Amino acid sequence: MARKPKPVTWYIATPADGIIERSRKTGTPVNLADNVGQVIDHPSPCANLWFDESEFSYFRMDKRVGEVLEDTGIWPAVWPIRLWTVQPLGETGNWSHHHYPYRLLSHQIRVLEETDPLPALGANGREVLDVIRRQIPDRAARWAADWDTDPQGMEERRRNWRLCGTRDIGRGEWAQAVADLTSYSHRESAAQRWAEHLATNTVDRLLAAGGFSQDAVDYARSRAADLIVATQHQARLDTYVLDALRGVRLDSAPSTVAA
């Protein structure tokens, strides 16, 4: 007996007020929060399918929730966002089914319901947000202070971390590439970028009046971004990769690296 295809869930992300950001920027705001259960026609549909004639030519939706924060028009990265499930109606299309197989465009949608926004930060979104809110504030000043206490020593240590691995911990540059590929393969690249921006914005805010050098702030930003990616993929990557991303060698006493 043939299996029925699994129903597809389509998502749209908005800021906290429920308005599609691209619609706001074109002066025709569409508020999903005010239209749950309702059908919405695009206020200014473009004539050429499927080509962007304006900032807001279509309703843009994703079936891979980890990519829903891409191309929303929301910037800078903020939290919370709101996540909505929608049903595309009428004719639908895409710019490129090869490059954007998870994206759909339409001129009409039905707003189904609001849903938990955390999966927009990846399958481990709850832990990602917890690290941003609880761990990074505790660590940011220490990372920056480590750098300013010994800039030359930390620069050398970071270079060794980036280019050289040990028996127990991979090299940083390679671990970052593995994480990027993992995000791509799980369709969570947008989730990774958004979480990285939330993490680095948190560092900027916390260190703004701390008197640290710009190099120290940049170092703390990079540590926060790598820690977030490790959290995003902590159930997918082994300790050899995760400890590199977490900067275990950067926080420990210098040791001889493997040849």
C-alpha positions as CSV (number, residue, x, y, z in Angstrom):
1,M,0.0,0.0,0.0
2,A,1.4,3.3,-1.1
3,R,2.2,5.8,1.7
4,K,0.5,9.1,1.7
5,P,3.1,12.0,1.3
6,K,3.7,13.8,4.5
7,P,1.9,17.1,4.7
8,V,4.2,20.1,4.2
9,T,4.3,22.8,6.8
10,W,5.2,26.3,5.5
11,Y,6.6,29.0,7.8
12,I,6.9,32.8,7.8
13,A,8.8,34.7,10.5
14,T,7.9,38.2,11.7
15,P,9.1,40.6,14.3
16,A,7.2,40.7,17.6
17,D,4.4,42.8,16.3
18,G,3.4,40.1,13.7
19,I,3.9,42.4,10.7
20,I,5.9,40.9,7.7
21,E,8.9,43.2,7.7
22,R,9.3,43.5,4.0
23,S,5.6,44.6,3.7
24,R,6.3,47.3,6.3
25,K,9.2,48.7,4.4
26,T,7.1,49.1,1.2
27,G,4.3,50.9,3.0
28,T,1.7,48.1,2.8
29,P,2.0,46.4,6.2
30,V,0.6,42.9,6.4
31,N,-0.1,41.8,10.0
32,L,-0.3,38.0,10.4
33,A,-1.3,38.3,14.1
34,D,-4.5,40.1,13.1
35,N,-5.4,37.5,10.4
36,V,-5.1,34.0,12.0
37,G,-7.5,31.7,10.2
38,Q,-8.0,34.2,7.4
39,V,-7.0,34.4,3.8
40,I,-4.7,37.3,2.9
41,D,-4.2,38.6,-0.7
42,H,-0.9,40.3,-1.4
43,P,-1.5,44.1,-1.3
44,S,0.6,44.8,-4.4
45,P,1.4,41.6,-6.4
46,C,4.1,41.9,-9.0
47,A,3.2,41.1,-12.6
48,N,6.2,39.1,-13.6
49,L,6.3,35.6,-12.0
50,W,8.7,34.9,-10.3
51,F,10.7,38.0,-10.3
52,D,11.3,40.6,-7.5
53,E,9.9,43.9,-8.7
54,S,10.0,45.4,-5.2
55,E,11.1,44.7,-1.7
56,F,7.8,42.9,-1.2
57,S,6.8,41.2,-4.4
58,Y,5.5,37.9,-2.8
59,F,4.7,36.2,0.4
60,R,7.9,34.2,1.0
61,M,7.7,31.0,3.1
62,D,9.9,28.1,4.0
63,K,9.3,24.5,4.7
64,R,12.6,24.1,6.4
65,V,12.2,26.0,9.7
66,G,15.9,26.4,10.1
67,E,16.0,28.6,7.0
68,V,13.0,30.7,7.8
69,L,15.0,33.7,9.1
70,E,16.8,34.1,5.8
71,D,15.7,37.0,3.6
72,T,13.0,38.2,6.0
73,G,14.0,41.9,5.9
74,I,14.4,41.8,9.7
75,W,17.7,43.4,10.6
76,P,19.6,43.6,12.8
77,A,19.0,40.2,14.2
78,V,16.5,40.3,17.1
79,W,14.8,38.0,19.6
80,P,12.0,37.3,20.1
81,I,10.6,36.8,16.7
82,R,7.3,35.2,16.0
83,L,6.8,32.2,13.8
84,W,3.6,31.4,11.8
85,T,2.4,28.4,9.8
86,V,0.7,29.4,6.6
87,Q,-1.0,27.7,3.6
88,P,0.0,29.0,0.2
89,L,-3.0,29.5,-2.1
90,G,-3.3,30.1,-5.8
91,E,-0.3,29.9,-8.1
92,T,3.0,29.3,-6.4
93,G,6.6,29.4,-7.6
94,N,10.2,29.8,-6.8
95,W,13.2,31.7,-8.1
96,S,15.2,28.5,-8.4
97,H,14.0,25.0,-7.3
98,H,17.7,23.9,-7.5
99,H,19.1,26.5,-5.1
100,Y,16.0,27.1,-3.0
101,P,14.1,23.8,-2.8
102,Y,12.7,24.7,0.6
103,R,11.4,28.2,-0.4
104,L,8.0,29.0,-1.9
105,L,6.5,32.2,-3.3
106,S,2.8,33.1,-3.6
107,H,0.4,36.0,-3.8
108,Q,-2.1,34.6,-1.4
109,I,-1.9,32.7,1.9
110,R,-4.0,31.5,4.7
111,V,-2.6,32.2,8.1
112,L,-3.0,28.9,10.1
113,E,-1.5,29.5,13.5
114,E,1.3,30.9,15.5
115,T,3.8,28.3,16.6
116,D,6.9,28.0,18.8
117,P,9.7,30.2,17.3
118,L,12.7,28.3,18.9
119,P,13.1,25.8,16.0
120,A,14.0,28.9,13.9
121,L,17.3,28.8,15.8
122,G,17.8,25.1,14.9
123,A,16.8,21.8,16.4
124,N,18.6,22.8,19.5
125,G,17.1,26.3,19.6
126,R,16.2,26.3,23.3
127,E,19.7,25.5,24.4
128,V,21.1,28.0,21.9
129,L,19.0,30.8,23.4
130,D,19.9,29.7,26.9
131,V,23.7,30.0,26.1
132,I,23.1,33.5,24.6
133,R,21.2,34.7,27.6
134,R,23.1,32.9,30.5
135,Q,26.6,31.8,29.5
136,I,27.8,34.4,27.1
137,P,27.2,37.3,29.6
138,D,29.3,35.4,32.1
139,R,32.1,34.7,29.7
140,A,32.4,37.8,27.5
141,A,34.4,40.0,29.9
142,R,36.7,37.1,30.7
143,W,37.5,36.4,27.1
144,A,38.2,40.1,26.4
145,A,40.4,40.4,29.5
146,D,42.4,37.3,28.5
147,W,43.2,39.0,25.3
148,D,44.1,42.4,26.7
149,T,46.2,40.9,29.4
150,D,48.5,39.2,26.8
151,P,47.7,40.2,23.3
152,Q,50.7,38.6,21.6
153,G,50.4,35.4,23.6
154,M,46.7,35.1,22.8
155,E,47.3,35.9,19.1
156,E,49.8,33.0,19.0
157,R,47.5,30.7,20.9
158,R,44.6,31.5,18.6
159,R,46.8,30.9,15.5
160,N,47.8,27.5,16.9
161,W,44.1,26.8,17.7
162,R,43.1,27.7,14.2
163,L,45.7,25.9,12.3
164,C,46.9,23.0,14.5
165,G,45.0,20.1,16.0
166,T,46.0,17.8,18.9
167,R,45.3,14.2,19.5
168,D,42.1,15.0,21.4
169,I,40.9,18.3,19.8
170,G,40.6,19.3,16.2
171,R,42.0,22.5,14.7
172,G,39.6,25.4,14.9
173,E,39.5,26.4,11.2
174,W,38.6,22.8,10.3
175,A,35.9,22.6,13.0
176,Q,34.3,25.7,11.8
177,A,34.1,24.3,8.3
178,V,32.6,21.1,9.6
179,A,29.9,23.1,11.5
180,D,29.1,25.2,8.5
181,L,28.6,22.0,6.4
182,T,26.5,20.5,9.1
183,S,24.2,23.5,9.2
184,Y,23.9,23.4,5.4
185,S,23.1,19.7,5.3
186,H,20.4,20.0,8.0
187,R,19.0,23.2,6.4
188,E,19.9,25.3,9.4
189,S,22.3,27.8,7.8
190,A,20.0,30.8,8.5
191,A,19.5,29.5,12.1
192,Q,23.3,29.5,12.6
193,R,23.8,32.9,11.2
194,W,21.0,34.4,13.2
195,A,22.2,32.8,16.4
196,E,25.8,34.0,15.7
197,H,24.5,37.5,15.3
198,L,22.5,37.4,18.5
199,A,25.6,36.1,20.3
200,T,28.0,38.7,19.0
201,N,25.4,41.5,19.5
202,T,25.2,40.4,23.1
203,V,29.0,40.6,23.4
204,D,29.0,44.1,21.9
205,R,26.4,45.3,24.3
206,L,28.1,43.9,27.4
207,L,31.6,45.1,26.5
208,A,30.6,48.6,25.2
209,A,31.7,50.4,28.3
210,G,34.3,48.0,29.5
211,G,37.4,49.8,28.3
212,F,38.6,46.8,26.3
213,S,40.5,47.1,23.1
214,Q,38.8,46.4,19.8
215,D,40.9,43.4,19.2
216,A,39.7,42.0,22.6
217,V,36.1,42.7,21.7
218,D,36.6,41.0,18.3
219,Y,38.1,38.0,20.0
220,A,35.2,37.7,22.5
221,R,32.8,38.0,19.5
222,S,34.5,35.1,17.7
223,R,34.5,33.0,20.9
224,A,30.7,33.6,21.4
225,A,29.9,32.7,17.8
226,D,31.9,29.5,17.9
227,L,30.3,28.5,21.3
228,I,26.8,29.0,19.8
229,V,27.6,26.8,16.8
230,A,28.9,24.1,19.1
231,T,25.6,24.4,21.0
232,Q,23.5,24.2,17.9
233,H,25.2,20.9,16.8
234,Q,26.1,19.4,20.1
235,A,24.0,16.3,19.4
236,R,25.4,16.0,15.8
237,L,29.2,16.4,16.2
238,D,31.6,14.5,18.3
239,T,33.7,15.8,21.1
240,Y,36.8,16.2,18.8
241,V,35.0,18.9,16.8
242,L,32.9,20.4,19.7
243,D,35.8,21.0,22.0
244,A,37.6,22.9,19.2
245,L,34.5,25.1,18.7
246,R,34.2,25.6,22.4
247,G,37.8,26.8,22.5
248,V,39.0,24.3,25.2
249,R,42.6,24.9,24.1
250,L,42.2,28.7,24.2
251,D,41.0,28.5,27.8
252,S,43.6,26.1,29.0
253,A,47.4,26.5,29.6
254,P,49.5,26.4,26.4
255,S,50.4,22.9,25.3
256,T,52.5,21.3,22.6
257,V,50.5,20.7,19.4
258,A,50.6,17.7,17.3
259,A,52.9,17.8,14.3
